[in-house]
Amino acid sequence: MNFNYCFGNDCYKYFDKTGLQLTEYQIMAPEQSQPGQPAMEYLMDPLPIFDNPNYKGNGKLKDKVAIITGADSGLGRAAAVAFVKEGAKVVIPYYNEHEDANFTKKYIESLGGECLLLSGDIVDKNFSKYIVEETLKRFGKIDILVNNAGVQYQQDNLNAISDEQFDRTMKVNVYGMFYLTKEVLPHLNSGASIINLTSVTTFYGDPQLMDYVTTKGAIVGFTRSLARNLALKNIRVNAIAPGFFWTPLQPGCWVKEKIPSLGADAAMARGAMPYELAPTFVFLASDDSSYMTGQVIHNNGGQIMG
């Protein structure tokens, strides 16, 4: 297969080995991979765009305190930057991506914001307790929880998924969300917001991400059930189902040959940069979505509709 690609806003043509044009779409990145999860954002080519300089906050989250797991990079980083622009203080629990996390903290501080970094493994429920304790110690309250951290691994068939991989995927994507939400919940007041990250893959069933898709389906169910449970307390629970976004999850999961074509099957024929999802996080965290709970917002460029 041949690609004539560069970076920018142009569309490029994708050919099979016979030279026949198959489709036309915007290629975001050349072939690349990283050895497993977590992958590092600072090693990606091109670097993801996580901040839109034209985005101007107007105090929608003024004085709010948000915990955003996995916000050292990727979609979480984009959310954290947008939250800070809207006046929030952010707490970022992350695994071991120290260089990415420290960059995020410095960037947030350059905007005049406050950021607390906490390194640990979300599958350990004691880490969830530590996150809540340190957040309350530093900021005195919690208004927003974004369960963003996750892992995904490409496997061609069910038998290729080891027990160890299945266990790790379930624990990071589901157990971690469960533990932290449980610890945060007693400290949320009326008007608080919980945002969970599911995936477009749950809605079309990616054949190479079976364990990941299973966890993301569980997150949809958790979101809907918890939303009904908390509705009369005026604590809203919603989810986002992103399509293909250029984040460290991609080179850490897929074989390098697949990277240039990711996002090609969306109606808009492209993937997206993290900053394009940031306003959705703000919408769900703020009073702009005061009458919305138990919903899944689909930001996928038209990969699925309905």
N, C-alpha and C positions, 0 to 999 in steps of 0.2 A: 504494500500500500504506500502511496506517495502523498506527502503533505507539503503544500506551499504555504507556510504559515509565518506570521510575525505577530506582534502584539499591538493592540489598539482597538479601534471600533470597526474595523473592516471585517467582511466575511470572506472566508477562504474555502477553496474547493477541495473535496476529499475524493480520491480516486482509488479504485481497486487496481490489482496488478495488470489488468488489461488496459487501463487508462480510461475506463468508462466512468463518467461522473455519476456517483451514487446519490449524493446529497450536498447541500451547501450549508455551512454553519460557521460560526465563529470559534476558532480554536483558542483556548485560553492559555495552554501550556504545552511544551514539548514533552516527549517521553521522559519519565523520571520515576524513581521509586526511592523509598527509604526502608530500612530494615525493621519493619514491624511498628507496633503502637507502643507509646505515642510517637508520632513523627514530629519534627521540629519545623516551625514556620520559618525560622531564619535561614533554613537550608533550601527553601522552595524557590523555583524559577519559573515564572516571575514571582515576586513576593505578592501575597494577597493584598488587595486594597481594602483596608478596614475602616477608613474614615473618609467621609465625604466633606471636603472643606466648605462646600456650599450649605451644609446642614447647620442651621443656627438654632440653638435651643432657646426656649422661652419660658423656662421654669416649670415645665410640666411635672417634674419630679423633685422639685425644690425641697431640700432637707430630708429626702427619703434615704433609706439605707437598703442597699440591695446586695444579696449574696448571689454570685453567678459562678457556678462550678465550671471548671475548664476554660475560664476566660483569659488564660494566659495567651491564647491565640485563637484563630478561626472566628467562628460566629460569636462565641462568647466575648472575645476581645472587641468586636464591632459593637456588641450590645453595651459593654462596659463604657466604651468611649461615648456612645450616644447618651447613656444614662448620666454620665458626668456632665455632658453639655447641657442636659436638662436640669442640673442642680443636685443630682444624687451623689451619695458617697457609696463606694463599691468595695466589696470583700470578694477576693478571688481565691477560692480553694483550687489547687491544681496538683498534679502528680509529681513529676520530676523535671519539667521543662523549664529549668531555672533561667536560662538566657532569654527565652520568649517572655516569661513572666516578668522579669526585671525590666525588659523593654516596655512592656505594657504599663507597668507602674510608672516608669519615668515619663512615658507619653501622657498618661493621665495627669500627672503632676505638672507637666508643661502646660496643660489646659487650666491649671488652677484647681484641680480636683484632688480628692483624697482616696487612696487605695491601700487596702490591707491585703498582703499576700500570705497565704497559708498553704504549706506544702504537706501532702499526705495522700493516702490511698482511700478513695471514697468507699471502697468495699468494706472498710473497717468502721463499724458503727461508732467506735470510740473517737474516730476522726470527726464524725458528724457532731458529736458532743463538743469536741474541741472547737470546731468552727463556730458553733453558736456561742460558746463561752467567750471566745476571743472577740467576736463581733459585738456582743453586749458590753464587754469590757472597754472596747475602743469607742463604740458609737452609741451604746445605750439602748438600741432598739433594732427591730427588723421590720421592714415594710414590704419587701419584694424578695421572692426566691425564684431564681432561674435554674432549673435542673437541666444543664446543658452538656455536662461531661458524658463522653461515650466512646466506645471502641467498635470497630468493625473489621472483619477479616474475610478476604475473598477465598472461597472454596468452590470447586466445580460440582460437587455432589454431596449428599448427606453423609455418606460414609467417610468423606475426607475431613469432616468436622470432628476433632478429637473431643473426648470428655473434658479435657483441660480447657480447650478453647471455648466450648459451650458454657462451661462453668464461669470462666472469666467474663465472657460477654454478658451473661445473665447478671453476674454480680456487679459489674461496673454500671451497666445500663439501667438495671431495675433495682437491685438491692440498694445501690448507692442513693438513688432517688428516694426510695422508701425510707431509708434510715435518716437522711437529712431532712426530708419533709416532716417526719415524725418529731424530730428534735426542734425544728423551727416553729411548728404549729402553735405550741402554747404561748409563743411570744408575738403572734400576729394579731392585729386588731382590725376592727371594721375598716374596710377600704383597702386592705392588703391584697396583693396579687401573687399568685403562683403561676409560673410559666414553665411548661415541660416541652422538651424537644423530642418529637417523634420524627418521622421521615416519609418522604414520598414513596420509598421502597415498600412500606407497609401496604400501600394502596394499589400497587400493581404487582407486588410479590417478586422481588428480584431473585432470580434462580441461583445466584452465586453468593447470596448473603442471608441464607436461611436462618441462622441463629440470630443475626442482627435484626432481621425483619420480625422475628418472633418477639424480641424485646421491645421493638418500637410499636408493635401491636399492643403489647401489654401496657405501654405508656398511654396509649389512647384510652384503653379501658380504665386505667387508674385515674386519668384526667376527668373523665365523665363521671365516674363514681364519686370521687372526692369533691367535684364541683357541686353535685347534688347534696352531699353531706354538709358542705360549708355555706351553702347559698344563703340561708337565713341569718348567718353571721356576717354577711356582706364581705366574705372573703372569696374572691374570684379565682377560678382555676381554669386555665386554657392551655392549649398546645399549639405549637408551630410544626408543620411538616415541610421542611425545606426540600427542594430539589437538589440539583448538583450545584454546590458552591465550592469555590476554590479555597480549600482549607487543608491543614495538615492531615486530616483524615484520609484524603484521597491518595497521595503518594505513599502513605503508610499502609494502605489496603490493597490497591490494585496493582497488577503487573504493569510494568512501565508502558507497554504498547497500548494499553487502554486509555491512558491519560488524555491524549489529544482528542478523543471522540466523546469524552464525558460531557453530557448536556446536549449532545447532538439530536437526541430523540424528543426534545422539548419542542413545542409548537414555535417558540421563539428561536429555535435552532442554536441555542447557546447555553452555557452555564453562567454563573453569576459570581460576583465578588461579594465578600462578606458585608461591606457597607450597604449593599442593597437590601439586606434583611434588617438592618438596625432600626429603621422606623417602625417595623412591625413589633419589635420588642418594646419600644417606647409606647406604642399604642396600647398593648396589652398590660403594661405596667402602670399606665396613667389612668386618670378619670375619663379619658376619651372613650374607654371601653367599659364604662360603669354598668352597662346593661348586658354585658356579654360574659357568659360562663359556660364551661363544659364544651367549648368549641375548638375546632382544629382549623387553623388558618393555613392555606396551601400556597406557599410561595415557590412555584416550580416552573415558571416560564411556559405553562401550558402542557407540561408533560402528562399530567392527568387533569381531567375536568369533570365537574359534577359533584 
